[in-house]
């Protein structure tokens, strides 16, 4: 799908982004990654990053003047935040489309409450759940009883919401294992994204496991029973948090991070990849690293794997 420079500028004006254009006008073949350079592409470029290889006839969304790119026959559009601008452009040209309806292979409990504008894909199993408009359940997803899913939530394949948490005690007299029945539910806030191969256990007794507004839970992560995940929190791939963990809003948990049971973390916590948290850290804005994780004051600089725009929004404050 070709895009002209005029097409790009028209969308920027529509979404009220201030910009300045430098270099020749062209028609571009499509949006591209700096990891796979091709001519006549549309890219974003932060700072003075130099594309890996010669490229011409392309458009770069930048956060500063780049005469070096213009000299090679490219156009540049300078905006305040190149990355978020680029993503907004992608969303305008490639919008997320809900196709309301229930696939004939899905199994739906008759007591489920499902609003009209919901997409339920092949081989999903839905219990006595409450699902709001704009939700997209892709395929092979299990939604158990007492699950409430807010509007415009996406859940990707092979994920289980409301799984049985594993909580037990030994009978001191007989030595038998006594399982605790898991009677609670799960609440997922509006606009959240739940990736593939994720398990979210339900609350143990009368509580719910809670995932807040606009959270991003990346693929392979596990969330234990009774956890409370604050709004706008991001889990990278394969994060595991045990039962009854509280995580403050605007936190970021790196790939493979682990949090033991009954831990509380303050707002804006940054948990490094592979870190293992064994005690609570209630102060906001702390960086936790290592095994076991130790806390340090959050360094006000870019951190690998954390988008600059997310960092500026930590703690609900603009940077």
N, C-alpha and C positions, 0 to 999 in steps of 0.2 A: 504494500500500500504506500504510494508516494505521498510525501508531504512537502509543500512549498514553504519558503521562509515566511510568506504572507500568512499561511495557515497557522504557523507557530506564533507569530506576533498577534494574530487575531485572538487566539486562545489566551495568551498572556494578558491582553487587555480585558478580555471577558472575566478572568478570575482576579483582576485588579493587582497584577504584579508589575511594578515599575521595572523598566529595562532600557538598555541602550544597545543598539545593533551596530556592529562593525564588520566590514568585509562584503564580498559579493553575494548577491542573491542566487539561490539555486533551488532545484527540486531534489529532495533527499529520498533515498530508497526505504529508509526505516530507522527506528531507534536501535542503537547498538551499544555494546559493552566495550570498555577500554581493554578488556581481556581478549577481545576478538575484533581487531581493527579492520575496517574496510572503508573504502572511499564512498563518498555520498551518504554517510551515516549521520545520525544525530546522537551526540554524546553529552555527558556532563563532566566537567573538569574543575576540581577544587584546587585552589592555590596555584603553584607553578608546576604541577605534574606535567611531565612530557609524555605524550602518547608513545607507546612502544612500536615504533615504525613510522615511516612516512605516510601521511594521510592528506588527501586533498579533496576539495569539493564538498566538504562536510560542514556540519553546524555543531558548535560547541557552546553549551550553556555553562557560563563561567561566573565566578564570584569576583573576578578582577580582570583588568585589561590584559589581553594576550596577543600583542602584535606579532609574536613568533608564529602563532597559528594562522593569523590573517595573511602573513607574508607567504605562506604555503598554499594560498588559494582557498582557505576556509573562511566561513563567517563565524562570528562569535556574538552571543547575546549575553550581556553582563547583567546579573541580578544580584540581590543581596545574599540569597541562599540557593546555590546552584542545585544541590541534591534534592531538596524538597520541591523546588520548582520543576525539576526534571520529572519527579514522581507525579506531580500534579498534572503535567502534560500527558504522561502515560495514562493516567486515570481518565482524563478527558477523551483521549483517542481510543482507549481500550477499557470502557467502563465495565464494572462488575454487573453482570446481568443475572437476575433471579428468574428462573423458569418455574413459576408456581405449579405445584402438582405433586402427587404421590405416585412413585413408580409402582407398577403392579406387583413386583416381587417384595415390596416392603410389607412388614407385619406391624400393624398399629393396634394398640389396645383401644377398645371402644370408649374407654373413659379418658383417653388423652384429649387435651384441649389444644387444638392446632388452629391458628388463625389462617386466613385465606391465602395470604401472599407468602407461602412457605414452599421451599423445594426439598423434597425427600427422595433421595436417589435409590438405586437398586440395592436390595438385600439389607436395608436398614431395619432395625427392630426397635420399636418405640413403646415404652411402657406408659404408665399413668403420668405423663409429663405435660408441661405447659410450655408451648412454643409460640413465640411472637412473630409478627410479620417481618419479612426480609431475611429470615433464617435460611441458610443453605446447608443441608446435610448431604454430603456427597454420595458415598456408597459404603456398605458394610460397616455401618456405625450402629452401636447399641446405646440407646438412651433409656435408662431404667426409671422406675417409679420415683416420684417426688423430685424430679428434675425440672427446674424452671430456666428456660433459655430466653434471654432478652432479644430485642429486635436487632436485625442485621448482624447476627453472629454467623460465622462460617466455621464448620467442623469438617475436617478432611478424613479420608478413609481409614478404617480399622481402629477407630478410637472408641473407647468405652467411657461413658459419663454416668456416674452413679454406681461404680463397681463396689463390691464388698470390701471394706477395710478389714485388715487383720489385726484384731485386738483380743488379748487373752490373758488369763492368769492361771497359775497352777493351784490346785487344791492341795494345801499342805498336808492334809491327812491321807488322801488317796493317791496323790501325785498325778491326778488326771489334769489334763488341759481343759480349762473352762473358757469357751469362746464367748465374747461379748457380741450379742446380736447388733447388727448395724441398722438402725431404724431411721436415720436422718435422710437428708436430701442433698441436692446440689443446686446452687444458684449461679448462673453465668450472666454477667452484665452486658448491656447493649454494646454493639460494635466490636466485640472481642473476636479474636481469631484463635481457633484451636486446631493445631496441625494433625498430622497423621500419627497413628500408633501411639496415642496418648491414653493414659488411664487417669481418671479423676475419681477417687473413692468418695462415697457419700459420707455424711456426718454420722457420728456413732449413735447418738440417742435422739435428743430433740433438736440438735443443731444441724445446720447445713454447711457443707463445704462451699466456700464463696470465692468466686473469681470476679473481680471488679469490672468496672466500665473500661472498655477500650484496651483490654489486655491482649498481649500477644504471647501465645504458648507454642513454642516451636516443637518440631517433630521429635517423638520418642520420649517426651518428658512424662514424669509420674508425680501425681499430687495426692498426698495421703488424706485420710479422713479428718474432717473438721478443720481443715486449713482455711485461712482467710488471706486472700491475695488482694492487695490494694489496687485502686484504679491506676490505669496507664502503666502497669508493670509488664516487663518483657522477660520471658524465659528463652534463652538460646536452646539449641538442641540438647536433648538427653539430660536435662536437669531432673534431679530426684529430691523431693522434699517429703519428709516423713509426716506422721499425723500431728495435728494440732499446732501447726506452724503458722505464725502471723507475719506477713510481709507488708511493710508500708508502701504507700502509693509511690509511683515513679521510680521504682527500683528496677535494677537490671541484673539478671542472674546469668553468668557466662556458661558456656557449654560444659556439660559434665559436672556441674556444681552439685553438691550434696548438702542438705540441711537435716540434722537429726531432729527427733520429736521434741515438741513443746518449746521450740525456739521462737523468739520474737525479734524481728529486725525493723529498724526505724525507716521512716520515709527516705527515699532517695538513696537507698543502699546500693552499692555496686559490688557484686560478688564475682570475683575473678574466675576464669575458666578452671575447672578442676578443684576448686577450693572445697573444703569440708568444714562446715560450721557446726561447732559443738557447744557454743554458749550464746546467749542472747546479746545483741548489741542494739540498744534502744535509741542511741543518738542518731539523728538524721545525717544523711550525706556522708556516710563512712565507706571506705574502700576496704573490703575484706579479701585477704589473699592467703594461700598456703594450706597446709595440712598439718595440724588443725589451723583453721583460718585465724589470722590476727588482724586487728583493725588499725587503720591509720586514717588521718584526715584526708578527705577527698582532695586530690590534686586537681587544680583548675586548669586542666589541659586536655587535649584530645586523647582518648584511650582507644586502643585497638579494639575493633568490633562494636563500638558504641557510636551510633550516628551523632554528629555534632548537634543536629536539631533536637534529638532526644535529650542530650546532655543539658542543653539550655532550658529545657522544660522540667528538669528534675525538681521535685518539691513543689510543682505547680507554679513556678515562677519563670517569667521570661528572662532570658539571659541578657 
